[in-house]
Every structure is written in structure tokens, then in C-alpha cells.
């Protein structure tokens, strides 16, 4: 018996073993994570060799992106290369890979939108320019032009803040560190006015060339860009407020310019808006306190007529409001690009915008400052040199 058992065991030992299943190929995400880990380790080991490490990592990422062309993962990887600022030649290859990827328009639209958020790279602007010029698809070109406009306007704001002598030096240094000193220096050299003009030109191109690009809320991207252009070109502090012509809730016509000669608090509001309703007691106190001053509170109401009638019955007001069609996106609010409620403007006696925002207390202080300025006696003109005193 034991001889038979030994013979069987020998046969088993001689039998070929089953072939082990091969290890699965790593996924794209796993390969990307491994490449990122290697890069982080290399930077930690040799921080002084960052430029060389970035260049090597960028090449590895481009090779990885080429294994999954036209996918969201590939586009994100190429965008990571662009954001790393690996040098002109490699950055341009990454941009060309994105533009020539043949990816679905929705993916390129999402990529363009992503460039409106976060800290920019010096290659984000050229990437958007390349998408406008190189992808013959209206939605992609429209969103790239729209993002390009906002990117340049943000650059202009950066320059204005950084070159403002009133800002403490430590704040300006921290701002340069966060935004990137080299990139900020380039924008300062271009100038805030030039950057702003270039941003407005990009938004104008959305209106002129890509108006009918789809937009989930505005219907068309061109309509959104047009409203933003109107605000940027007509509704900034220091500009004369555009005319508003309409009628109140009773149908009686009036105009914003009827209040010239007075300081005006213009309030876009509605009973449907909790913050607006919360502001009403403070606005009543303001109107009562300034009843003998050259001041007027003027509303632009967005409630439907029946809801407005109920609101006025329970919360009667002593000031007039333009009736804006019973819709938060009525014609006046849309033209003034109001996207949050309440939105308020303070105008001086000449109709010049002096402040805007949504904080009633802050805007009330602006009103008081304007009234104090108007009440102050005019300064006597200084005597000319050599003139009798």
C-alpha cells in the first residue's frame, strides 16, 4: 500500500503545474499616480534640479497621454504638462496635443472652463488662443474665447492690485508669490489697460463670432458675454449709470434720471429673495432718517404682479420700484447683468456710480459720505501767485 502511495506522489510531483495568470496591466490612473509619485520623490531628493525634473516628468506625462488619445484623462494630463511650465518647446507640444486630439467638444469646453479657475500658468493664455484658432467647432471656440476674455481681465486686476502703492509691501509680495512672480512681472510689463482691452476684445468676439454657442442658463453664450460686456463698459465705479426707463407696480412711468440732483441707492430686489426682505427694515430706517436730505431709494423689483401685491400689502414701502416683468431675469436686471440678489448701486447727484455690492450697511456708509460731501461748503479757490490777498 505504501509503495502505491509513494508512486502516486511521484507522479504528482512530475506533473506540470498550472500556469499562473499574468498580472493585470496597470490602469491609466495607476500609471499617472506612479509617475506623479516618482516626480514628487525626485523633487524632494534634488530640489535644486527642479527644472530638469519638470522636463523629465513632462515628457513622461506626454507619453502617457498618447496611450489614451481623445479622452478626458489624456486632456487633463496634457493640461497638467502645460500648467507645469516645462519650457516653450514641451508646452507647445502639449498644446498641440490638446488642440489636435479630436476629443469630443464637451471635453474641450470643460477644459476651457477649467482655465477660468485657480492659479494660471503662462501657457494657459496661448492654449486658449490655440483652441479658438485651431478647433473648428463653435461651442469650443466660443468657450475658449470667453475663458480667454476672463483670464485677461483677471490679469488686468492682478496688475492693478500689485501696482497699487496703497497696498502694504508684504501683501504685494505674498500676492506675487501666490500668482507667480515671473508671470506677474510679464503682466505688469504688458500693462493693466492693455490686458483689459484684450479681455474685452475676446468677449466681443464671443458676441460677434460665437453668439450661438450653447449655454445652459443664458441660452446662448453670446447673450451672457454681451451682458458682461455691458457691465464692464457701463457699470463700473466712476461711470455714469445708464438710463432706466420703465414703470412702477401701478404702471406709472418714470426714469432713473428723474432723481438727478439726489444721491440714489438703486436696489435690485424681490420679496422672493430672503436677504432682500431681511434688508427692508434697514432700508425703511434709512429712508426715514434721510427724509429731509437729497436722497432717494429706488428699487427694481423682480416679483410677479400678484406676489408683489401681496408683499406690498404686508410690507408696504414708501419708495418706488421699477416693475421688471415679474422675473429675476427681467429686461432691466438682464441688461445690468444682475446675477445675485440683492444687488445695489450708490449713485451721486450727477448719476455717477460711486459704490456697488450687496451689503446694505456698507452701501449706507457710502450714501452718508456722499451726502456729507454735498453738504460741505465749497473750498475757496487758492489765490494766484502774486495776486493781492
C-alpha positions in Angstrom: 0.0 0.0 0.0 2.7 2.4 0.9 4.5 1.6 -2.4 1.4 2.6 -4.3 1.1 5.9 -2.4 4.7 6.8 -3.0 4.3 6.1 -6.7 1.2 8.4 -6.9 3.0 11.1 -5.1 5.9 10.8 -7.5 3.6 11.2 -10.5 2.0 14.3 -9.0 5.5 15.8 -8.5 6.3 15.2 -12.1 3.0 16.7 -13.5 3.3 20.2 -15.0 1.9 22.9 -12.7 -0.9 25.1 -13.8 0.4 28.4 -15.4 0.0 31.4 -13.1 -2.4 34.1 -14.5 -0.4 37.2 -15.7 -0.7 40.3 -13.5 -3.3 42.8 -14.9 -1.9 45.8 -16.7 -2.0 49.0 -14.6 -4.8 51.4 -15.3 -4.2 54.9 -16.7 -4.9 56.3 -13.3 -2.4 54.0 -11.6 0.3 54.9 -14.2 -0.4 58.6 -13.7 -0.2 58.2 -9.9 3.0 56.3 -10.1 4.5 59.0 -12.4 3.4 61.7 -10.0 4.9 59.8 -7.0 8.2 59.5 -8.9 8.2 63.2 -9.7 7.5 64.2 -6.1 10.2 61.9 -4.8 12.7 63.3 -7.3 11.9 66.9 -6.4 12.3 66.0 -2.7 15.6 64.3 -3.3 17.0 67.1 -5.6 15.1 70.3 -5.0 17.9 72.3 -6.8 17.3 70.3 -10.0 13.6 71.2 -10.3 13.8 72.4 -13.9 15.3 69.1 -15.1 12.9 67.1 -13.1 9.9 69.1 -14.5 11.2 68.5 -18.1 11.6 64.7 -17.5 8.2 64.5 -15.8 6.5 66.4 -18.6 7.9 64.0 -21.2 6.7 61.0 -19.2 3.2 62.6 -19.0 3.0 63.3 -22.7 4.0 59.7 -23.4 1.3 58.5 -21.1 -1.3 60.9 -22.7 -0.5 59.4 -26.1 -1.7 56.0 -24.9 -5.3 57.2 -24.4 -5.9 59.9 -27.1 -9.1 62.0 -27.2 -10.1 61.0 -23.6 -10.7 63.3 -20.7 -7.8 61.6 -18.9 -5.4 62.4 -21.8 -6.6 66.0 -22.0 -6.2 66.5 -18.2 -2.7 65.1 -18.4 -1.7 67.4 -21.3 -3.1 70.3 -19.3 -1.0 69.3 -16.3 2.1 69.5 -18.6 1.0 73.0 -19.7 0.5 74.1 -16.1 3.9 72.8 -15.0 5.6 75.3 -17.3 8.1 72.8 -18.6 9.6 75.2 -21.2 8.4 76.5 -24.5 9.0 73.5 -26.7 7.4 71.0 -24.5 4.5 73.3 -23.6 3.8 73.9 -27.3 3.7 70.1 -27.9 1.2 69.7 -25.1 -1.0 72.5 -26.5 -0.8 70.9 -30.0 -1.8 67.5 -28.5 -4.9 69.1 -26.9 -5.9 71.1 -30.0 -5.3 68.2 -32.3 -6.7 65.5 -30.0 -10.1 65.1 -31.8 -11.7 65.0 -28.4 -15.5 65.5 -28.1 -16.4 69.2 -28.0 -17.9 68.8 -24.5 -14.5 67.8 -23.2 -12.7 70.7 -24.7 -15.4 73.1 -23.5 -14.9 71.7 -19.9 -11.2 72.2 -20.3 -11.7 75.8 -21.4 -14.0 76.4 -18.4 -11.4 75.0 -16.0 -8.9 77.6 -17.0 -11.1 80.3 -15.5 -10.4 78.9 -12.1 -7.3 78.5 -10.0 -3.8 80.0 -10.4 -2.9 80.5 -14.1 0.2 79.3 -15.9 2.0 81.4 -18.5 0.8 78.8 -21.1 -3.0 79.0 -20.3 -3.5 82.1 -22.5 -1.7 80.5 -25.5 -3.7 77.3 -25.1 -7.0 79.2 -25.2 -5.8 81.2 -28.2 -4.9 77.9 -29.9 -8.3 76.4 -29.2 -10.1 79.5 -30.7 -7.9 79.3 -33.8 -7.5 75.6 -34.2 -10.7 73.8 -33.4 -13.4 74.3 -35.9 -16.3 73.7 -33.6 -18.5 76.7 -32.5 -19.0 75.7 -28.8 -15.3 75.0 -28.3 -14.2 78.2 -29.9 -16.9 80.2 -28.1 -16.0 78.9 -24.6 -12.3 79.2 -25.3 -12.7 82.9 -26.3 -15.0 83.5 -23.3 -12.4 82.0 -20.9 -9.6 83.9 -22.7 -11.5 87.2 -22.1 -11.9 86.5 -18.4 -8.4 85.3 -18.0 -7.0 88.6 -19.4 -9.4 90.6 -17.3 -8.1 88.7 -14.2 -4.6 89.5 -15.3 -5.5 93.2 -15.5 -6.9 93.1 -12.0 -3.7 91.4 -10.8 -1.6 94.2 -12.2 -3.9 96.9 -10.7 -3.6 95.3 -7.3 0.1 94.7 -7.4 1.0 98.2 -8.7 -1.3 99.9 -6.2 1.0 101.8 -3.9 -1.6 101.9 -1.2 -1.2 98.1 -0.7 1.3 97.1 2.0 4.6 95.8 0.6 4.2 92.5 2.5 0.7 91.9 0.9 2.1 92.6 -2.6 5.0 90.2 -2.0 2.6 87.5 -0.9 0.4 88.2 -3.9 3.3 87.8 -6.2 4.4 84.6 -4.6 0.9 83.1 -5.0 0.3 84.3 -8.5 3.9 83.6 -9.7 6.5 86.4 -9.7 7.6 85.8 -13.3 4.1 85.7 -14.7 3.0 88.7 -12.8 6.1 90.7 -14.0 5.2 89.8 -17.6 1.6 91.1 -17.0 2.9 94.3 -15.4 5.1 94.9 -18.5 2.0 94.4 -20.7 0.0 96.9 -18.6 -3.4 96.7 -16.9 -5.1 98.8 -19.6 -3.8 96.7 -22.5 -4.8 93.5 -20.7 -8.3 94.9 -20.0 -8.7 95.9 -23.7 -7.6 92.5 -24.8 -10.0 90.8 -22.4 -12.9 93.0 -23.7 -11.9 92.2 -27.3 -12.1 88.4 -26.6 -15.6 88.8 -25.0 -16.7 90.9 -28.0 -15.5 88.1 -30.3 -17.8 85.7 -28.4 -20.7 88.1 -29.2 -19.7 88.7 -32.8 -18.5 85.3 -33.9 -19.7 82.6 -31.5 -23.0 84.1 -30.2 -25.0 80.9 -30.6 -22.7 78.6 -28.7 -24.9 76.8 -26.2 -25.1 78.0 -22.6 -27.2 76.1 -20.0 -28.6 79.2 -18.2 -28.3 82.1 -20.7 -29.4 80.0 -23.7 -26.6 81.3 -25.8 -23.1 82.1 -24.7 -23.1 85.3 -26.7 -26.0 86.6 -24.6 -24.0 86.0 -21.4 -20.9 87.7 -22.9 -23.0 90.7 -24.1 -24.4 91.3 -20.6 -21.0 91.0 -19.1 -19.6 93.5 -21.6 -22.3 96.0 -20.8 -21.5 95.7 -17.1 -17.8 96.0 -17.7 -18.1 99.0 -20.0 -21.0 100.9 -18.4 -21.5 99.8 -14.7 -18.1 100.3 -13.1 -17.4 102.7 -10.2 -16.7 106.2 -11.7 -19.0 105.7 -14.7 -22.4 107.5 -15.2 -25.1 104.9 -14.7 -27.1 104.1 -17.8 -30.7 105.3 -18.0 -33.5 103.1 -16.8 -36.9 103.8 -18.2 -39.9 101.8 -17.0 -43.0 101.9 -14.8 -43.7 101.2 -11.2 -46.1 98.5 -9.9 -49.1 100.8 -10.7 -48.0 101.3 -14.3 -46.9 104.9 -13.7 -43.8 105.6 -15.9 -40.6 107.1 -14.5 -36.9 107.2 -15.2 -33.8 106.8 -13.2 -32.6 110.2 -14.4 -35.7 111.7 -12.7 -33.6 111.5 -9.5 -30.6 113.6 -10.7 -29.6 116.0 -8.1 -30.0 113.4 -5.4 -27.9 110.6 -4.0 -29.6 107.4 -5.1 -29.5 103.9 -3.7 -30.6 101.6 -6.6 -31.7 98.2 -5.3 -32.4 95.1 -7.4 -34.7 93.2 -5.1 -37.7 90.9 -4.7 -40.0 89.5 -2.0 -38.9 86.1 -3.2 -35.4 86.9 -2.0 -34.9 86.3 1.8 -31.9 88.7 2.0 -33.9 91.4 0.2 -36.7 91.0 2.7 -34.3 91.0 5.6 -33.0 94.4 4.3 -36.4 96.1 4.2 -36.4 97.2 7.8 -33.0 98.7 7.4 -34.0 100.4 4.2 -37.1 101.9 5.9 -34.9 103.3 8.6 -32.5 104.7 6.0 -35.3 106.4 4.1 -36.8 107.8 7.2 -33.5 109.1 8.5 -32.7 110.9 5.3 -36.2 112.1 4.5 -35.1 115.7 4.5 -31.8 115.1 2.6 -31.3 115.0 -1.2 -31.6 111.2 -1.2 -33.8 108.6 -2.9 -34.1 104.9 -2.7 -35.2 103.4 -6.0 -36.0 99.7 -6.5 -36.0 97.3 -9.4 -38.5 94.6 -8.4 -38.5 91.1 -9.8 -41.7 89.7 -8.3 -44.7 88.6 -10.3 -47.5 91.2 -10.1 -49.7 89.0 -7.8 -46.8 88.2 -5.4 -45.7 91.9 -5.4 -49.2 93.0 -4.5 -49.3 90.6 -1.6 -45.8 91.7 -0.4 -46.7 95.4 -0.5 -49.9 94.7 1.4 -47.9 93.1 4.3 -44.7 95.0 3.8 -45.7 98.5 2.4 -42.9 100.6 1.1 -42.6 104.4 0.8 -40.3 104.3 -2.3 -40.9 103.4 -5.9 -39.6 100.4 -7.7 -39.4 99.7 -11.4 -41.5 96.6 -12.2 -39.1 94.3 -14.1 -41.6 91.9 -15.8 -42.2 89.7 -12.8 -38.9 87.7 -13.4 -35.5 87.8 -11.7 -34.1 87.8 -15.2 -36.3 90.6 -16.4 -35.1 93.1 -19.0 -33.6 95.6 -16.6 -31.8 93.1 -14.4 -30.6 91.2 -17.5 -29.2 94.4 -19.1 -27.5 95.3 -15.8 -26.1 91.7 -15.6 -27.6 91.1 -12.2 -26.8 87.6 -11.2 -27.3 87.7 -7.4 -29.9 89.4 -5.2 -29.9 91.9 -3.8 -27.5 93.9 -6.0 -27.2 97.6 -5.1 -25.6 100.6 -6.6 -25.0 104.0 -5.0 -25.1 107.0 -7.4 -24.1 110.5 -6.7 -26.1 113.6 -7.6 -24.8 113.5 -11.1 -25.7 109.8 -11.6 -22.1 108.6 -11.3 -21.7 105.1 -9.8 -19.8 105.5 -6.5 -20.2 102.1 -5.0 -21.9 98.8 -5.7 -22.4 95.5 -3.8 -24.9 93.6 -1.7 -24.0 94.8 1.9 -26.6 97.3 2.9 -24.6 98.6 5.9 -21.5 99.2 3.6 -23.6 101.0 1.0 -25.3 103.1 3.6 -21.9 104.4 4.7 -21.2 105.3 1.0 -24.6 107.2 0.9 -23.7 109.1 4.1 -20.2 110.0 2.7 -21.7 111.4 -0.5 -24.3 113.5 1.4 -21.6 114.8 3.7 -19.6 115.8 0.7 -22.5 117.5 -0.9 -23.3 119.4 2.3 -19.7 120.6 2.8 -19.0 124.2 1.9 -17.1 124.6 -1.4 -13.4 125.3 -0.8 -12.3 128.8 -1.6 -10.1 129.0 -4.6 -6.4 129.4 -3.9 -5.0 132.8 -4.7 -2.8 133.1 -7.8 0.9 133.8 -7.2 1.5 137.5 -7.0 -2.2 138.3 -6.8 -3.4 140.6 -3.9 -4.9 138.6 -1.0 
